[in-house]
Each structure stands twice: as C-alpha cells, then as structure tokens.
Amino acid sequence: MSLVWVAPDQALPSPEHASPEGLVAAGLDLSVPRLLEAYSQGMFPWYSPGDPVLWWSPDPRMVLEVDQFKISRSLGKKLRQIARQQDQDDAPIRVTCDLAFEQVIGQCAAQRSATGTWISPDIKQVYTDLHHSGYAHSVETWMDGKLVGGLYGVNLGRFFFGESMFALQTDASKIALAHLVEFLKFAGIPYIDCQQETSHLASLGASPIPRKDFMAALTWAKDQPSPVWPRGALQLGLPPAC
C-alpha cells in the first residue's frame, strides 16, 4: 500500500486506511487546526526531526480507563502522605495543573534526547500553541519548590490523549498521573489514550483495544463538552478549584 501524502489544504484520510503498522498519512502541515483534526479522528503525529510529519493510528490502541488505574503499594503510601500534607503551607510535594507547560514538554524532550526524541522544536512549539488555545494541558510535580516530574497531553471533549511524561525523582511522573486520573474521574473523562503498548503502561492498568472500539469511544467522547481545567493546585480527594 502506498503512503498517502496530504497537502496543507487537504483533509487527512480515515484511519481505516492505515498500514498494518498504523501509519495513515504523511505531510508537512503541523499546525493547531491540523492537530485538532487528527486527534478528532484518532490520529497523532510521530516522526523524526527533519522528516515529513507522519500521522499514526495503531491497531490495537493502548488505552487506560481511569477506573482501571493501578498503583503499587509504595506509590499508594506516597500518595496518602501527599494527601495528608497537601493543605500545609510547607508541604514538601505539591502537584499543579497548567503552571509550567513549556517546562514540562521541555523536560520530556530532554529526558529522551540521548536515545533520540520525537519532541522536536516544531513539536514543542505547536503543542505550546495548542496549550495556549486551551486544548493541551500539563500536570506538574514539585518537590521543595523544584519541578521534578510531570506529563502533558490533549483534551477533546471527554477524552484525554496522553503524550509524554518525565521524572527526575522516583515516582514523580506517577504522582502527576495519579492526580490527573483523579481530576479526570471528577470531570467525567473515562479514557486516557496511551497510543502504543508498553509493559510500563500495562503495569499502570492500560490495555490494548481494537481500533474500532477506540474510535467508537472517541466518536462519542469528542462531541461532549470539555471540562474546565484548573490552573493551579491539584489535590487528592478534593474537587479541583476551577
């Protein structure tokens, strides 16, 4: 099957036309409108710097249902300690939302730079633009006032698309994810798209589902109203201060 080349003024093809590996199309347009078009159809960009933009929709698709999120005993102990201390002014660990998006995506890129990263300057710029447009969000873990972990992703309606995470301290990204999961439950968002299957994601409760099931869930979720994301503290066991 030949690869479909999409010009900037052309629509992306249906993911039903993806290759066995999940590659749908290639092009040069990496803009906020193109990203929103892609996510609404179950596609995401993944390519090496200097190459054309490649649009993917793998089958099966790795998805975390928020009710299936798993935490280890040691992480559960940390989260309980964070919850007990979260109202204290001198709490050693704090978790926030949308306070340091550019730092988070920068750290995600830096953590993978040794082995090669898809988070190129162009990717960082367009997702930052997506953040300023209200679609991309970050969750940050702070330890003694320093950013030590976090994640970022995209929200359309009642669906969250996870993009990347980083940790400079043990469990820092998982702490951010646990707070994100709690917010998504409160907001009525049942799914986190994890894109591709890995043992790490499986250990957190994610599982692969057929593309047709993923698309069915997305078709419903993307047309629902998006929640109001809090800008500031995220706390466990409490509704977010929106």
N, C-alpha and C positions, 0 to 999 in steps of 0.2 A: 504494500500500500504506500503510495507516495504521500509525502508530508504536505499538508495544506499550508500555503503561505497567505497570510492575512494582511492586506494593506490597511493603513490607518483609517480609511473610510469604509472598510468592510466589517461586517459582523463576524464574531467568532463562530465557527461551526459547532454543531451539537457534540457533546462528549460521547455520544453513541458512535461517532466516527473515530474514536481514539484507537491507537495502535494497541497491540497486546500489552505493551509496557505502560500504556496510559497516556502517551503523547498525542495531543489533539491537533495542535497547530503551532506555527512559528510566525514571527513578525518583528517589527521594530517599534511598535507603539507600546509604551509603558507609561500610561497616564492614569489619573484618578478615574475618569469615565471608563477606560478600558478595564481597570482592576474591578470596578463595581460590576461591569458586565460579566467579567469572568467569574467572580465569586457567586453571582446570582445564578450561574449555570453550572456550578460545581467544579470550576477550574481554578488553578493557581499558577503563578509563574515560578519557574525553576530553571536556571541556566547559568552557565559560567560567564564571568565578566569578559566582554569583548565579543561574545556570541550573540546571535539573534535571541529575542525573547521567546522562550518555549513555554507553551501552555499545556498543563497536565491535568488529567482526571483519572487516577489509577482505579483499577478494579481488581480486588476489593479495596475499600477505603477504610482507613483506621479511624475509628470514632470512639470518643469517650462519652458515655451517658453519665451525666453528673451524679445520678443516684448510684452509679457503679464505681465511683472513685474510691480507690483503695489507698490506705496509708499504713505504713509499718508501725510497729509498737513504739519504736524510738521517736518517729516523727509525731505520732499521736501525743507522746509525752511532751515534746517541744511545743506543740500547738496548744495544749492545755495550759502550759506555763505562760505562753504568749497571751492567751485569753485572760488569765488571772491578772496579768500586769498591764493590759492594754490601756487602762484608764489612768495609769500612773504617768506623771509628767516625765519621770526619769526611766521609763520603760526601755530596756536595752534593745529590744527588737520591735520595730514598727513596720506596718505594711500599708502602702498607699496605692492610689489609683491615679494615673494620668498626671503625675507630678514630674516625671523625668523620662518622657517617651524617647527623646533623642539619645539620652544616655543609655537607656536600656537597649535600643536597637544597635547602638554603637558597641556595647559590651557583647551582645550576641555575635556580632561580626568579628570582634577581636578574639573572642574565645575560640573561634573556628579558623582563624587566619593561618595557623600552622599547617593545617591539612587542606586548606582551600575552602573558601566560603562563597555561597551564592548571594550573600548580603553585600552587594557591590555598592559603591556610592550612588548609583542610579536607583537601586532598590531602597536604600536608606532615604533618599530624597522623596521618592514617590509615596512611601509609607508614612513619612513625616507629613507630607501634604494630605494624605488620607486621614491622618490623625487630626490635623487642623480642620478638616472637613467634618469631623465628628464620627468617623467610621472606624478608625483604628485606635486601639487603647492599650495601655500598659499597666502592669501591676508591679510594684517595686517593693523589695525587702530591704530595710535599712537596719544596720547594726551599729549602735553607738553613733548614729548620725551619718554613717557611710553606706553608700549603695553597695550591697553585697550579692544581690540576686534579683531576678525579675523575668518577666515574659511580656510578649506583645502579640496582638492578633487583631482580627477584624470582626466587627459585629454587623450583621444584616438581620433585621427583624428579630426573630427568636433563635438565631443560630450564631455561634461563635466559632470562628476559624482560627485555631492556634497557629502561630507562625514560628516562633523560636523562643528559647529561654536560655538563661545563663546563671551560673552560680560561682561566686568567689569564695563562699564558705559552705560547709556541708549543709545540705538540705535547704539552702536559701531559695532556690528556684521552686522546690516543692512546697515551701511555706507560701510563696506567692501563688502557686497553683491552688493550694487548699483554700486560700482566701478568695480567689477567683471563683472556684466551684461554689462556695457558699453564696457569693453575690449572684451567680447565675441561677442558683436554685431560687433565691428570693425574687429574682427578676423574671422567672418563668422561662428560662432558656435551658432546654433539656440536653443539648448536644454541644460538644466541642469537637470540631474536625481536627484530627491529628495527622491527616494526609497519608503518611506511609507507615507500614507496620514495622515496629521495632520491639525488641524484648523489654526495653526500658518502659515504653508506653504501655505494653501489656501488663507489666508489673503494677502500673497505676490504675488498672481497670479498663483500659481501652481494648477494643476488639475490632477485627476486620468485618465489614459488612459488604454485601454486593453493591455495586454502583447504583443499580436500580432502586435499592432500598434507601441508599443515601440520597438520591435525587428525589425520591418521594417525600422524605423528611424535609429536605431543603425547600421543595416546592411549597409546602405548607408554611414553613417557618419564615421564609424570606419576606412574605407578604404581611406578616404580623407587625404591629408597632414595635419599634426598638425601645428598650428601656432607657431611662435617664441614668447615665453613668456618673457616679460621684467623683468629684475631683478633690482628693484628699484621703483621709484615713479610711481604711477598710478594717472592720473589726469582726471577730468571730462571735457568733451567737447574737448579733445585733443587726437590725436593718441598716443599710448604708445611709449616710446622711447626704441625700441628693440635693 
